[in-house]
């Protein structure tokens, strides 16, 4: 009797622990995905963010995604994700946290590096004024970030594939709010198609 009560109590505690951490992870993901979408729109529109601003923004996004990933780690969360039906939102939250964190930590810095290379070069200084501040051609700048182009393209494609495979968990997904998180990931994936086109263009220029 006592043993059964202890087991039941542990089960309740594990459920509460999973729900609370899952909700916290979803909150971090909402913030990160909103920031990612805003950054993508800014880059696509050619807004004049400085390199420093871009790096600060990517670091802020990575803090959110890393926090979400940490909250969904551990054996309790992993086991909860395998429970039939009710485990779907847990598994989806965990999958989204990993997908968005990989994008933010690996792909986003590479995208920012390529974006900085695509910015207009500093005009060359007049003859006799020295070489400091002289402009650099687009192709040499892109050649210098070739590795970042490949990294960013791979990371974006991986995220888009993961987002496409993510389940909304049906009625229970609506109940716990996971459907909106998945929908947000799908919207972000669609928006990142524009960034992928930019990367394809940059890669194409290097192949000429």
N, C-alpha and C positions, 0 to 999 in steps of 0.2 A: 504493500500500500504506500509506504513511505517512498520506496524506490520509484513507483509510478508517478507520485506527486513531484518528485525531484525531476524526473524526466520531462514531465509536462511543463514544469516551471522553466527548465532549461530551454524547452522548445519555444515557449512564449518569449523568453528573453532574447533568443536568437532571432525570432521573427521581428520583434520590435527593433533590435539592433540593425537588422538588414533594411527594414523600412526607413528608419531614420537616416542611415547612411546613404541609401538610395535616393531619398528626397534631397539630401544635401548635394549629392553628386549631380542630380538633375539641375539644381539651381546653378551650380558652377558651369555646367554645360550650356545652359541658356545664356548666361553672360558671355561665355567664350564664343559661342556660335553667332551671337549678335555682333560682337566685336569683329569677328572674322568677316562677316558679311559687309559691315561698314568699311573695313579696310579694303576688301576686294572692290567695292564700289568706288572708293577713292582712287585706287590704283588704276582701275579701268577708265575712270574719267580723267586721269592725268592730273589729279590735284597735287599741288605743290607741297607735299609733306617732305620735310628734310629727312636725311638719312637717320639722324638722331631720333626724330619723332617716330620713324618707322621701326627702329629697333626697340624703342620704349614700348610701342604698341604691341609688338610681337612678344616681348617679355611679359607684358601684362596678360596677354592671351594665354601664354604658356603656363603662367602661374595658375590660372583658372582650370585649364585642362589637366594639369598635373595633379591638382587637388582632387578633381573628379576621379581621376584614375586611381589615386591612392585610396579613396573612399570605397571603391568597388573591388579592391584586392582582398585576398585572404581566403581561407578555406570555407568559412561560413557563407560568404557571398557566392563562392563557386558552387557549393552544394545546393544553396537556395535556387540558383539558376537552373538546376536540373530537375526541380520539382515540377511534375506535370501541371500544365495550365497556369498556376499562380507563379511559376518560376520564369515565365516568358518575360514579364517586365523587368525582372532582375537581370536576366541574361541580356536583354536589349540595352539596359542602362550600362551594364558592364562593357558590352560591345561598342556602344557609342563613345564611352569614355576613352577606350583604347584607340578607336579610329580618329577621334578629334584630337587626342593628345599626340598621336603620331604625326598628324597633319601639322599641328602647331609647333611641335618641337623639331621635326625633321624638315617638313616641306616648306613651312612659312618662312623661316630664315633664308632658305634658298630662293624663294619667290622674291623676297625683299632685295636680296643681292642682285638678282637679275633686273628687277625694277630699277634699282639704282644705276645699273649699267646702261639702261635704256634712256635714262634722263639725258637731256641735252648737255653736250659737253661744254665746259667752260671755254669761252672764246679765246682764241690765241691772242697773246699780247703783241703789241707793235714791235717791229724789228728794232733791235738794240735795247729793248727793255728787259732782257733776260728771259729765261725759260720758265720761271715759276708761274703757274696758273695757265700754262699753255694747254689748249684743248687737245683731246684725244679722239680719234675717229671711232665711229660706232662699232665697226667690225673688230678692231683690236680690243675694245672694251668687252664685247661679247665673247671673244676668244678667251679672255681672261676669266670669264665666269662659266665656261663650258660645263664644268663639273656641276655647278649649281643649277644650270638649265636641266641637265639630266636628272638630278636629284629631285628638283621641283616637279618635273613632269611625272616621274614615277610616283611621288607622294600624292599628287593630286589624283592620279588615276586609281591608286589604291583606295583613297578615301571615297571616290565616286563609286567604286565597286562595292565597298563595304556598306555605304549608305543605301545602295540599291538593294542589298541583301537583307537589310535590317527589317525585322518584323514589327508591325504596330500592335500586335498582341490582341487584336479584336476588341470585344466588349470590355475585357479587364484592362486593356491598354487605355481605353477612354476613361475608365473609372479612376485609374491611378495617375493619369496625366502623361503617360509615356507617348501617346500618339502625337501630341504636339511637339515633343522633343524630336521624334522621328521625322515629322513633317518639316521641322526647322532644318534638320540635317539634309533632307531632300532639296529644300530651297537653296541651301548653301552649296550643295553639289551642283545644282543647275547654274548658280551664279559663278562658280569656279570654272565653268566651261569657257567663260571669257578669258580668264587668266590662262587656261590651257592653250587657247588660241594664241595668246601673246607669246607663250613659251614655244609653241610650234613655229611661229614666225621667226623668233630669235634663232631657233635651231636651223630653220631653213636658210637664213642668211649666212650662217656659218658653213652650210653644205655647198654653197654656190662657188 
